[in-house]
Amino acid sequence: FPATKLTIWSAKSDYKQRKYVGNIPGRVIEIKPQEGVVVLSGDGALLISTVELEGEIKTNASELIKSISDKLG
C-alpha cells in the first residue's frame, strides 16, 4: 500500500495494561470489534477507536483494520 496519512481522532491511554514480551511500539495486539484496536506504545497500551485515512471518512479503527486485512487476503 502507498503511504497514506492516518489521523487518530479518539483513543484511550488508560487501557488495562498487560505485560507483553517484546513490547514493540506500534504493534497491534488486539482488535475489539465496534470498540477499536489496541496498540502497544512506549508507555503501555492504547485503545484507538476513531480514525480517518486521508481523503476518506472517519471510521472505527477495528473496521479499518478489517478492511485492510480483507485487501491483503
C-alpha positions in Angstrom: 0.0 0.0 0.0 1.3 3.5 -0.7 2.0 5.8 2.3 -1.3 7.4 3.4 -1.8 9.9 6.3 -3.8 8.4 9.2 -5.4 10.8 11.7 -6.4 9.4 15.1 -9.5 11.2 16.4 -10.1 9.3 19.6 -8.1 7.0 21.8 -7.8 6.0 25.5 -4.4 5.8 27.1 -5.8 4.3 30.3 -6.4 0.9 28.7 -5.7 -2.0 31.1 -2.0 -2.8 30.6 -0.9 -6.4 30.5 2.8 -7.5 30.3 4.0 -8.2 26.8 7.2 -9.8 25.9 9.0 -7.8 23.2 7.0 -4.6 23.7 7.3 -3.0 20.3 5.5 0.4 20.0 3.0 0.4 17.1 2.3 -3.3 17.2 -1.4 -4.2 17.1 -2.1 -6.6 19.9 -5.9 -6.9 19.9 -8.8 -6.0 17.6 -12.0 -5.2 19.6 -15.0 -5.1 17.1 -17.1 -2.0 17.4 -14.6 -0.7 20.1 -11.3 -0.2 18.4 -7.8 -1.5 18.1 -5.3 -2.0 21.0 -1.8 -0.9 20.0 1.4 -1.0 22.1 3.2 2.3 22.9 6.3 3.2 24.8 4.3 3.6 28.0 1.8 0.7 27.7 -1.2 0.1 25.5 -3.5 2.5 23.7 -7.1 1.7 22.6 -7.5 3.6 19.3 -11.2 4.0 18.5 -11.9 6.6 15.8 -9.5 7.1 12.8 -9.6 8.7 9.4 -7.5 7.8 6.3 -6.6 10.8 4.2 -9.4 11.5 1.7 -11.8 9.2 3.5 -14.5 9.5 6.2 -13.9 8.9 9.9 -14.4 5.2 10.9 -13.9 2.8 13.8 -10.3 1.6 13.9 -11.4 -2.0 14.1 -13.3 -1.6 10.8 -10.3 0.0 9.1 -8.1 -2.9 10.2 -10.7 -5.4 9.0 -10.9 -3.7 5.5 -7.1 -3.6 5.2 -6.9 -7.3 6.2 -9.5 -8.2 3.6 -7.5 -6.4 0.9 -4.3 -8.2 1.9 -6.0 -11.6 1.8 
